[in-house]
């Protein structure tokens, strides 16, 4: 245990530096993971109960650093693995070691990750583990829930606006991934909705401010740029052959609205 504590102190010193030495922190984390596996740090009811609590607290702190370290290193598989291990300390051992100051910050980070991966069902599964009060009022959870609502409502402009107002700096990487996911959704809608669209109008819809950004996005989506500055989708195989019966659909929608009003 003494050698583990020494490694942990060295890790906290390196991690507290700004910017932190990610390579050195990674090496220390690897050593700590091996050392913790060798320790019997599961809680006990006997004379070693206090030592078990101390080991649990240390293991939780190591995993919390590992989660953030994996985000800074952009290692998504490592992030999922560490987050999965950390949640048992937040939920299963909470009565033994208490609540961590980083708990909701990292749970909110995990929710944002699931949104950025478009894993909506997993997002709601994680959300069900939290109380209503935390969901509605916690500074780390509430903004992520709002992002999910914007996506469900198609209010993508709110996603772009929220990109610069995340509750913690560590959220920025996953927020950038979410913005890219949203842009891909918008791009897919543009492809299906237009035969032609100007590069300027497409950039506006995608919230891209620089021509170079619009050009890179168009190339990624394999959009055909004409000499007049318009993107053309007329030769795409995914383009529907027939036009939607807009008048018939409009009449049906109005009819449904009248029926709903009568019911209400």
C-alpha positions as CSV (number, residue, x, y, z in Angstrom):
1,X,0.0,0.0,0.0
2,X,2.9,2.4,0.8
3,X,4.3,2.0,-2.7
4,X,0.9,2.6,-4.2
5,X,0.5,5.8,-2.2
6,X,3.9,6.9,-3.4
7,X,3.0,6.4,-7.0
8,X,-0.3,8.1,-6.5
9,X,1.3,11.2,-4.9
10,X,3.7,11.4,-7.9
11,X,0.8,11.1,-10.3
12,X,-1.2,13.9,-8.6
13,X,1.9,16.2,-8.8
14,X,2.3,15.5,-12.5
15,X,-1.4,15.8,-13.1
16,X,-1.7,19.2,-11.3
17,X,0.8,20.8,-13.7
18,X,-0.7,22.8,-16.5
19,X,-0.3,21.6,-19.0
20,X,0.2,18.1,-17.5
21,X,2.8,15.8,-18.9
22,X,0.4,13.3,-20.5
23,X,3.1,10.8,-21.3
24,X,4.5,10.7,-17.7
25,X,0.9,10.5,-16.3
26,X,0.2,7.6,-18.6
27,X,3.2,5.7,-17.4
28,X,2.3,6.3,-13.8
29,X,-1.3,5.2,-14.5
30,X,-0.1,2.0,-16.0
31,X,2.0,1.2,-12.9
32,X,-0.9,2.1,-10.6
33,X,-3.4,-0.1,-12.4
34,X,-1.1,-3.1,-12.0
35,X,-0.4,-2.2,-8.3
36,X,-4.1,-1.8,-7.5
37,X,-5.0,-5.2,-9.0
38,X,-2.6,-6.8,-6.6
39,X,-4.3,-5.1,-3.6
40,X,-7.4,-6.6,-2.0
41,X,-9.2,-3.2,-2.1
42,X,-12.7,-4.6,-1.9
43,X,-14.5,-3.5,1.3
44,X,-14.5,-5.9,4.3
45,X,-16.3,-6.0,7.7
46,X,-13.3,-7.0,9.7
47,X,-10.3,-5.3,11.2
48,X,-9.1,-4.2,7.7
49,X,-12.3,-2.3,7.0
50,X,-10.5,1.1,7.4
51,X,-7.7,0.0,5.1
52,X,-10.2,-1.2,2.6
53,X,-11.9,2.2,2.6
54,X,-8.6,3.9,2.1
55,X,-7.8,1.7,-0.8
56,X,-11.2,2.3,-2.4
57,X,-10.7,6.1,-2.1
58,X,-7.3,5.8,-3.7
59,X,-8.6,3.5,-6.5
60,X,-11.5,5.9,-7.2
61,X,-9.1,8.9,-7.4
62,X,-6.8,7.1,-9.8
63,X,-9.7,6.1,-12.1
64,X,-11.0,9.7,-12.1
65,X,-7.6,10.9,-13.3
66,X,-7.5,8.0,-15.8
67,X,-10.9,9.1,-17.3
68,X,-9.8,12.6,-17.9
69,X,-6.4,11.5,-19.1
70,X,-8.0,9.3,-21.7
71,X,-10.1,12.2,-23.0
72,X,-7.0,14.4,-23.3
73,X,-5.3,11.6,-25.2
74,X,-8.4,11.1,-27.3
75,X,-8.5,7.4,-26.5
76,X,-12.2,6.6,-26.6
77,X,-11.9,2.9,-25.8
78,X,-9.8,3.7,-22.7
79,X,-12.4,6.3,-21.7
80,X,-15.2,3.8,-21.9
81,X,-13.2,1.2,-19.9
82,X,-12.2,3.5,-17.1
83,X,-15.7,5.0,-16.9
84,X,-17.2,1.6,-16.6
85,X,-14.9,0.8,-13.7
86,X,-15.4,4.1,-12.0
87,X,-19.2,3.9,-11.9
88,X,-19.1,1.1,-9.4
89,X,-17.3,3.4,-7.0
90,X,-20.0,6.1,-7.6
91,X,-23.0,3.8,-7.2
92,X,-22.0,0.5,-5.4
93,X,-19.5,1.9,-2.8
94,X,-21.1,5.3,-2.2
95,X,-22.3,4.4,1.3
96,X,-18.7,3.2,2.2
97,X,-16.6,6.0,0.8
98,X,-19.0,8.8,0.3
99,X,-19.6,11.0,-2.8
100,X,-16.7,12.3,-4.9
101,X,-16.4,15.9,-5.8
102,X,-15.8,14.8,-9.4
103,X,-18.8,12.5,-9.6
104,X,-21.3,14.6,-11.6
105,X,-18.6,16.2,-13.6
106,X,-17.5,12.8,-15.0
107,X,-21.0,11.4,-15.2
108,X,-22.0,14.5,-17.3
109,X,-18.9,13.9,-19.4
110,X,-20.0,10.3,-20.0
111,X,-23.5,11.5,-21.0
112,X,-21.9,13.9,-23.5
113,X,-19.8,11.2,-24.9
114,X,-22.8,9.0,-25.5
115,X,-24.6,11.9,-27.3
116,X,-21.5,12.5,-29.4
117,X,-21.6,8.9,-30.5
118,X,-25.4,9.1,-31.2
119,X,-26.0,6.4,-28.7
120,X,-29.3,7.8,-27.5
121,X,-30.6,4.6,-25.8
122,X,-27.4,4.2,-23.7
123,X,-27.7,7.9,-22.9
124,X,-31.2,7.4,-21.4
125,X,-30.1,4.2,-19.6
126,X,-27.4,6.3,-17.8
127,X,-29.8,9.1,-17.1
128,X,-32.2,6.7,-15.3
129,X,-29.5,6.1,-12.6
130,X,-29.7,9.8,-11.5
131,X,-32.4,11.4,-9.4
132,X,-34.8,13.9,-10.8
133,X,-33.3,16.7,-8.7
134,X,-29.8,16.0,-10.0
135,X,-31.1,15.9,-13.6
136,X,-32.9,19.1,-13.3
137,X,-30.5,21.2,-11.2
138,X,-27.0,19.8,-11.4
139,X,-24.6,22.2,-13.2
140,X,-22.9,19.3,-15.1
141,X,-26.0,17.2,-15.9
142,X,-28.6,19.8,-16.8
143,X,-26.7,21.3,-19.8
144,X,-26.2,17.9,-21.3
145,X,-29.9,17.0,-21.0
146,X,-30.6,20.3,-22.8
147,X,-28.3,19.2,-25.7
148,X,-30.2,16.0,-26.1
149,X,-33.5,17.9,-26.2
150,X,-32.1,20.2,-28.9
151,X,-31.2,17.2,-31.0
152,X,-34.6,15.5,-30.6
153,X,-36.3,18.8,-31.6
154,X,-33.9,19.5,-34.5
155,X,-32.8,22.8,-33.0
156,X,-29.2,22.3,-34.2
157,X,-28.4,26.0,-33.9
158,X,-28.6,25.6,-30.1
159,X,-26.0,22.9,-30.3
160,X,-23.6,25.3,-32.1
161,X,-24.3,28.0,-29.6
162,X,-23.7,25.7,-26.6
163,X,-20.3,24.7,-28.0
164,X,-18.6,27.6,-26.2
165,X,-20.4,27.3,-22.9
166,X,-19.7,23.9,-21.5
167,X,-19.6,23.5,-17.7
168,X,-16.0,22.2,-17.7
169,X,-13.0,22.4,-20.1
170,X,-12.7,18.6,-20.3
171,X,-16.0,18.6,-22.1
172,X,-14.7,20.4,-25.1
173,X,-13.4,17.3,-27.0
174,X,-16.7,15.5,-26.9
175,X,-18.6,18.7,-27.6
176,X,-16.5,19.0,-30.8
177,X,-17.4,15.4,-31.7
178,X,-21.1,16.2,-31.1
179,X,-20.9,19.2,-33.4
180,X,-19.5,17.1,-36.1
181,X,-22.2,14.5,-35.6
182,X,-24.8,17.2,-35.9
183,X,-23.2,18.6,-39.0
184,X,-23.3,15.2,-40.6
185,X,-27.0,14.9,-39.8
186,X,-27.6,18.3,-41.4
187,X,-25.5,17.4,-44.4
188,X,-27.6,14.2,-44.9
189,X,-30.8,16.3,-44.7
190,X,-29.4,18.8,-47.3
191,X,-28.5,15.9,-49.7
192,X,-32.1,14.6,-49.5
193,X,-33.8,18.0,-49.6
194,X,-32.1,19.9,-52.3
195,X,-31.1,19.3,-55.9
196,X,-28.8,22.3,-55.7
197,X,-27.6,24.6,-53.0
198,X,-25.1,27.4,-52.9
199,X,-21.9,27.0,-51.0
200,X,-22.7,30.1,-49.0
201,X,-26.2,28.9,-48.0
202,X,-24.8,25.4,-47.1
203,X,-22.2,26.9,-44.9
204,X,-24.8,29.0,-43.1
205,X,-26.9,25.9,-42.4
206,X,-23.8,24.0,-41.2
207,X,-22.6,26.9,-39.1
208,X,-19.3,27.0,-41.0
209,X,-17.7,30.4,-41.1
210,X,-14.7,29.9,-43.4
211,X,-14.8,28.9,-47.1
212,X,-12.0,26.4,-46.3
213,X,-14.2,24.7,-43.7
214,X,-17.1,24.4,-46.2
215,X,-14.8,23.0,-48.8
216,X,-13.4,20.4,-46.5
217,X,-16.9,19.4,-45.4
218,X,-18.1,19.1,-49.0
219,X,-15.1,16.9,-49.9
220,X,-15.7,14.7,-46.9
221,X,-19.3,14.2,-48.0
222,X,-18.3,13.8,-51.6
223,X,-20.4,16.7,-52.7
224,X,-20.1,17.9,-56.3
225,X,-19.2,21.6,-56.5
226,X,-20.1,23.3,-59.8
227,X,-18.2,26.1,-61.4
228,X,-21.0,28.6,-60.4
229,X,-20.4,27.9,-56.7
230,X,-23.4,25.6,-56.2
231,X,-23.4,22.1,-54.8
232,X,-25.3,19.7,-57.0
233,X,-27.0,16.5,-55.8
234,X,-29.0,15.6,-58.9
235,X,-26.8,12.7,-59.9
236,X,-26.9,11.0,-56.4
237,X,-28.3,7.5,-56.3
238,X,-29.9,8.3,-52.9
239,X,-32.0,11.1,-54.4
240,X,-35.6,10.0,-54.6
241,X,-37.0,9.7,-58.0
242,X,-40.4,11.0,-57.3
243,X,-41.5,14.3,-55.7
244,X,-43.5,14.1,-52.5
245,X,-47.2,15.0,-52.9
246,X,-46.8,18.2,-51.0
247,X,-50.4,19.4,-51.3
248,X,-51.8,16.1,-50.2
249,X,-49.4,16.0,-47.2
250,X,-50.4,19.6,-46.2
251,X,-54.1,18.7,-46.3
252,X,-53.5,15.7,-44.1
253,X,-51.5,17.7,-41.6
254,X,-54.2,20.4,-41.4
255,X,-56.8,17.7,-41.0
256,X,-54.9,16.1,-38.1
257,X,-54.5,19.6,-36.5
258,X,-58.2,20.2,-36.7
259,X,-59.0,16.8,-35.2
260,X,-56.5,17.3,-32.4
261,X,-57.9,20.8,-31.6
262,X,-61.4,19.2,-31.3
263,X,-60.1,16.6,-29.0
264,X,-58.4,19.1,-26.7
